[in-house]
Amino acid sequence: MKRKSGEYGREVAVFSGGMGKREKHKQKHERGHRGRASFNYLQDEHHIDDTPPFSSSSSPPKFSDEEEEEEDDDEDTTPNHEHPSNDMPSKFLFYQQSVQSPKGDISYMQKFFLMYVGGRMPLHLQEDFCGTAFLSMEWLCSDTRRTAIGLDLDLEALNWCMENNIPKVGADGFSRISLFHGNVLQPHQSKLVKSDPQELVSNISLSENRENLQTDVLESDVQTGSIAQHDNFTKRNLTLPGRDIVCAFNYSCCCLHKRADLVLYFKHARDALSTKGGIFVMDLYGGTSSEHKLRLQRRFPNFTYVWEQAEFDIIQRKTRISLHFHMKKEQRKLRHAFSYSWRLWTLPEIRDCLEEAGFRSVHFWVREMPDTTEIIRTEGFGVGKDVKYEEATSFQQQDSWNAYIVGVA
């Protein structure tokens, strides 16, 4: 399905919007409010970089690996640890280590920008459905001039980013990124997240409220957390640089179930781009394997990651994706660490919606993924390593494929 994204991509959770199994998170996804991104069950090896992402401290937790974990296909007999002990690694950390590979995504985004826009280097990124903003962190580390904006519905994931990811960027990390808690369908109403309410000023310039956006979209649920939100600092009231690139990875757009919502989101993405030109980049997966029940697992040194795909509704084109993490030494399992209700869009549908939203051209970059019947179990990211994405105007159906979709404004 998806390449190793660098989060999971989809509208799943701000990298994980609605990353948990809790019912309120399920309701969010089913309404199209995702939090963070979902994850790619078939990651693209080209995206894998074995060097630690912006900090060696983000390497996998040290569990001993004495025994190989047994597969448990009986969900009814598997305990669900929704409240792990304090010494258990965060589900967000597991997600980043097994689902995301931001350096590869950034490499392709830079390539797309220079091909379709050109004239300058991209410096300003907006990551929608950002979850823990793992991609944004790598973006900041790739060039000290770069800035990032992250938007997600999952306040828990944003809090985790503020406490665990941004401090690893460096002394200027907090000054170059702005995280917003809110709905991608109502971005101007999203609220700025700050780790210290006393610092809500320094780098912010207020502007007049030029927009009076009214939509029929459901309001996002208000969540509380350890990180402060300030009602006066919404995206509508802040002057932010026009973005060179807006992205939505980890199949996050599959969290939007209605065509009208998809077009509305694409319009917001287009409006956020610089008047000098910019691109919107998203990912999508498909193939015959995407339309039936499926379970895949990938073993890492200290844990096993499991992608579980429910039965596929061919009329509504919907399925439910669940991500599980099995820890080896502890013999513990985080079942349904993230669970998403997805509407699987087709490439022509996405193209039509992007064009309706005002993008002047749409480009597909596709690659065939390994056959799922041959990789029910894999070790780490050792699959499809040498296959690259190529721009295509036609592509024959396969068992599994993954695509970047680029909208040029």
C-alpha positions in Angstrom: 0.0 0.0 0.0 1.9 2.9 0.9 5.5 3.6 0.7 7.5 4.0 3.7 6.5 7.4 4.4 8.4 8.8 5.9 3.0 8.7 9.6 1.6 7.0 8.9 -0.3 8.5 5.6 -4.0 9.2 5.8 -6.4 11.4 7.6 -6.0 9.1 10.4 -4.4 10.9 13.1 -2.3 13.9 13.3 0.0 11.5 12.4 -2.3 10.0 14.1 -5.5 11.7 14.4 -7.7 9.3 16.3 -4.8 7.0 16.8 -6.5 5.0 19.6 -9.2 2.4 19.6 -11.4 4.5 21.9 -14.9 5.0 20.5 -14.7 8.8 20.4 -11.6 8.5 18.1 -13.5 6.0 15.9 -16.3 8.5 15.6 -13.9 11.2 14.6 -12.5 9.2 11.8 -15.9 8.1 10.5 -16.9 11.8 10.4 -13.9 12.5 8.3 -12.0 14.2 11.0 -8.8 12.6 11.2 -6.1 13.2 13.5 -3.1 11.8 12.3 -1.9 9.8 9.5 -2.3 6.2 9.1 0.3 3.9 8.2 1.6 2.2 5.2 1.6 -1.5 5.4 4.0 -1.8 2.5 6.6 0.8 3.0 8.9 1.9 0.1 12.4 0.8 0.8 13.8 3.7 -1.2 12.5 5.9 1.6 14.3 4.1 4.3 17.3 5.7 5.9 18.9 3.8 8.6 20.5 6.9 10.2 18.6 8.1 13.3 16.0 10.8 12.5 17.3 14.1 13.9 18.4 12.4 17.1 20.0 9.2 18.1 17.7 9.1 21.1 14.8 8.1 18.9 16.2 4.7 18.2 14.0 1.8 19.1 13.6 1.0 22.8 15.9 -1.7 24.1 13.9 -4.8 24.5 15.7 -8.1 24.6 15.1 -10.3 21.6 15.5 -13.8 22.9 12.4 -15.4 21.4 10.5 -14.9 18.3 7.0 -13.8 18.9 4.2 -16.1 18.0 1.5 -14.8 15.7 -1.9 -14.5 17.3 -4.8 -14.3 14.8 -7.5 -14.6 17.3 -8.5 -11.1 18.2 -11.1 -12.1 20.7 -8.4 -13.8 22.9 -5.8 -11.1 22.6 -5.8 -8.6 25.4 -6.0 -4.9 24.5 -3.6 -2.8 26.6 -5.1 0.7 26.3 -3.4 1.9 29.4 0.2 0.6 29.3 2.5 0.9 32.2 4.7 3.9 32.5 7.8 2.0 31.4 6.2 0.9 28.1 7.2 2.9 25.0 4.6 5.3 23.6 2.5 4.1 20.7 3.6 7.2 18.9 7.2 6.1 19.1 6.3 2.7 17.7 4.4 4.4 14.9 7.3 6.6 14.0 9.8 3.7 14.0 7.7 1.3 12.0 5.6 3.4 9.7 7.4 6.6 8.8 10.5 7.5 6.9 10.4 11.2 6.4 13.7 11.6 4.6 12.4 9.8 1.5 9.2 11.9 1.4 11.2 15.1 1.7 13.5 14.0 -1.1 10.6 13.3 -3.5 8.8 16.6 -2.5 11.9 18.6 -3.3 12.1 16.8 -6.6 8.5 17.5 -7.4 8.8 21.2 -6.5 11.8 21.8 -8.6 10.2 20.0 -11.6 6.8 21.6 -11.5 7.5 25.0 -9.9 11.2 25.7 -9.9 13.0 29.0 -9.6 13.7 28.7 -5.9 14.3 26.1 -3.2 11.2 25.2 -1.1 11.5 26.5 2.4 8.0 26.6 3.9 6.1 23.3 4.5 2.6 22.6 5.8 2.0 19.0 7.1 -1.7 18.3 7.4 -2.8 15.3 9.4 0.6 15.7 10.9 0.1 13.7 14.1 3.4 13.9 15.9 4.8 16.1 13.1 7.7 13.6 12.5 8.0 14.7 8.9 8.1 18.4 9.9 10.9 17.7 12.3 13.0 16.2 9.6 12.1 19.1 7.3 13.4 21.6 9.9 16.7 19.6 10.3 17.3 19.5 6.6 17.9 23.3 6.3 18.1 25.9 9.0 16.1 28.4 6.9 13.1 26.1 6.7 9.8 26.6 8.6 6.9 24.2 9.1 3.3 24.3 10.1 1.5 21.2 11.4 -2.2 20.7 11.7 -4.0 17.7 13.3 -7.1 16.9 15.2 -5.4 14.7 17.7 -4.2 16.9 20.6 -2.5 14.0 22.3 -0.2 13.4 19.3 0.6 17.2 19.1 1.4 17.2 22.8 3.7 14.3 22.4 5.5 16.1 19.5 6.0 19.2 21.6 7.5 17.2 24.5 9.5 14.6 22.5 10.2 15.6 18.9 10.7 19.4 18.8 13.3 19.6 21.6 15.5 17.3 19.5 15.6 19.7 16.5 17.8 22.2 18.4 17.6 25.5 20.2 15.5 27.1 17.4 13.1 24.3 16.9 10.2 25.9 18.6 10.7 29.2 16.7 10.5 27.5 13.3 7.4 25.4 13.7 3.8 26.2 14.5 1.5 23.4 15.5 -2.3 23.8 15.3 -5.0 21.7 16.8 -8.0 21.5 14.6 -9.9 20.1 11.6 -8.4 20.2 8.2 -11.8 21.1 6.8 -11.8 24.2 9.0 -8.2 25.2 9.2 -8.7 28.8 10.0 -10.4 27.9 13.3 -7.6 25.7 14.4 -5.8 26.8 17.6 -2.1 27.4 18.0 -0.5 24.9 20.5 2.3 26.2 22.7 4.3 24.5 25.4 4.5 27.7 27.5 1.5 30.1 27.6 4.0 32.9 28.5 5.7 32.5 25.2 2.7 33.0 23.1 3.9 36.2 21.6 7.4 36.5 20.5 7.4 35.2 17.0 3.8 35.9 16.1 2.4 38.8 14.0 -1.3 39.4 14.2 -3.2 40.5 11.1 -6.7 41.7 10.5 -9.3 39.1 10.0 -9.8 39.1 6.3 -11.9 36.0 6.0 -15.3 35.1 7.2 -15.4 31.4 6.4 -18.7 29.6 7.0 -18.9 25.9 6.4 -21.3 23.1 7.2 -18.5 20.9 8.5 -18.9 19.5 11.9 -16.8 21.2 14.6 -13.8 19.2 15.8 -14.1 17.8 19.3 -12.4 19.9 21.9 -9.7 18.0 23.7 -7.6 18.9 26.7 -4.0 18.2 27.3 -0.8 19.3 29.0 0.0 21.7 26.2 -1.7 25.1 26.2 -4.0 26.3 23.5 -4.8 30.0 23.2 -8.2 30.9 21.8 -7.0 34.2 20.4 -4.2 32.5 18.4 -6.1 30.8 15.7 -4.8 30.2 12.2 -7.2 32.8 10.9 -5.6 35.5 13.1 -2.0 34.8 12.4 0.2 36.0 9.5 1.9 32.9 8.2 4.2 32.6 5.1 2.7 31.2 2.0 3.7 27.5 1.9 5.9 26.1 -0.9 4.6 22.6 -0.2 1.5 21.3 1.5 1.4 17.6 2.2 -1.0 14.9 3.5 0.7 11.6 3.8 0.0 8.1 5.3 -3.2 7.9 3.2 -4.8 10.5 5.5 -7.2 11.7 2.8 -8.9 8.3 3.1 -10.3 9.6 6.3 -12.5 12.0 4.4 -15.4 9.9 3.2 -17.4 12.5 1.2 -16.4 14.0 -2.1 -17.5 17.5 -1.1 -15.2 17.3 2.0 -12.3 16.1 -0.2 -12.8 19.1 -2.6 -13.1 21.5 0.3 -9.9 20.2 1.9 -8.1 20.5 -1.4 -9.3 24.1 -1.7 -7.8 24.9 1.7 -4.6 23.3 0.7 -4.4 25.3 -2.5 -5.2 28.5 -0.7 -2.3 27.9 1.8 0.2 27.8 -1.0 2.4 30.7 -2.0 1.2 33.1 -4.6 4.6 32.5 -6.3 3.6 28.9 -6.9 3.6 25.7 -4.9 2.6 22.1 -4.8 0.3 19.8 -2.8 1.5 16.3 -2.4 -0.5 13.3 -1.0 -0.2 9.5 -1.2 -2.6 6.8 -2.0 -2.5 3.0 -2.2 -4.5 0.5 -4.2 -4.4 -2.8 -6.0 -6.4 -6.0 -5.8 -5.1 -6.7 -2.3 -6.6 -3.4 -1.0 -10.1 -4.7 -1.5 -10.3 -7.7 0.7 -9.4 -8.8 4.3 -5.7 -8.8 4.9 -3.2 -9.1 7.7 0.5 -8.4 7.3 3.2 -8.2 9.9 6.8 -6.8 9.9 9.3 -7.8 12.6 11.7 -5.3 14.0 14.4 -6.1 16.5 12.3 -5.3 19.6 8.7 -5.5 18.4 6.4 -6.7 15.6 4.2 -4.3 13.7 0.9 -5.7 12.4 -1.3 -4.1 9.7 -4.9 -5.5 9.8 -7.3 -4.7 7.0 -11.0 -5.5 7.5 -13.4 -6.7 4.8 -13.9 -4.2 2.0 -17.3 -2.7 1.1 -17.4 -2.5 -2.7 -20.4 -0.1 -2.8 -19.2 2.4 -0.2 -15.5 1.6 -0.9 -14.8 1.6 2.8 -12.7 -0.6 5.1 -11.2 -0.3 8.6 -7.5 -0.4 9.2 -6.0 -1.3 12.6 -2.4 -1.2 13.6 -1.1 -3.4 16.4 2.3 -3.6 18.1 3.6 -6.7 19.8 6.5 -6.3 22.2 8.9 -9.2 22.3 10.5 -9.5 25.7 7.5 -8.2 27.6 5.2 -10.5 25.7 2.8 -7.6 25.6 0.5 -6.4 22.8 -0.9 -3.0 22.0 -3.8 -4.1 19.9 -5.7 -1.4 18.0 -3.0 1.2 18.9 -4.4 3.1 15.9 -7.7 2.3 14.2 -9.1 4.1 11.1 -12.3 4.1 9.0 -11.2 4.7 5.5 -12.9 5.4 2.2 -10.5 4.1 -0.5 -10.5 6.7 -3.2 -9.3 6.0 -6.8 -6.7 8.0 -8.7 -9.2 9.5 -11.2 -11.4 10.6 -8.3 -8.5 12.4 -6.6 -7.5 14.0 -9.9 -11.0 15.3 -10.6 -11.3 16.7 -7.1 -7.9 18.5 -7.3 -8.9 20.0 -10.6 -12.2 21.1 -9.2 -10.4 22.7 -6.3 -8.4 24.9 -8.6 -5.1 23.1 -9.2 -3.8 23.7 -12.7 -2.2 20.3 -13.2 -2.1 16.9 -11.5 0.6 14.4 -11.8 0.8 10.7 -10.7 4.0 9.0 -9.5 3.4 5.3 -9.1 5.3 2.2 -8.1 4.4 -1.4 -7.9 4.6 -2.8 -4.4 5.6 -6.4 -3.5 2.9 -9.0 -3.9 1.1 -9.4 -0.6 0.8 -13.2 -1.0 4.5 -13.4 -0.8 5.2 -11.0 2.1 2.7 -11.9 4.8 5.7 -11.7 7.1 8.8 -9.5 6.6 11.8 -8.5 8.5 12.2 -4.8 9.0 12.0 -2.7 5.8 13.5 -5.3 3.5 10.9 -5.3 0.8 10.9 -3.6 -2.6 14.1 -1.8 -1.9 15.2 -1.0 -5.4 11.8 -0.1 -7.0 11.4 3.7 -7.7 8.4 5.9 -8.2 7.9 6.9 -11.8 5.6 9.5 -13.4 2.8 7.7 -15.2 -0.3 8.5 -17.3 -1.4 4.9 -17.3 -0.6 2.0 -15.1 -1.9 -1.6 -15.2 -3.6 -3.0 -12.1 -1.3 -5.0 -9.7 -1.7 -6.8 -6.5 -0.5 -3.7 -4.7 0.7 -0.3 -5.7 1.5 3.0 -4.1 1.4 6.5 -5.5 2.3 10.1 -4.9 -0.2 12.5 -6.3 1.1 16.0 -7.0 -1.3 19.0 -7.5 0.4 22.1 -8.9 -0.9 25.6 -8.1 
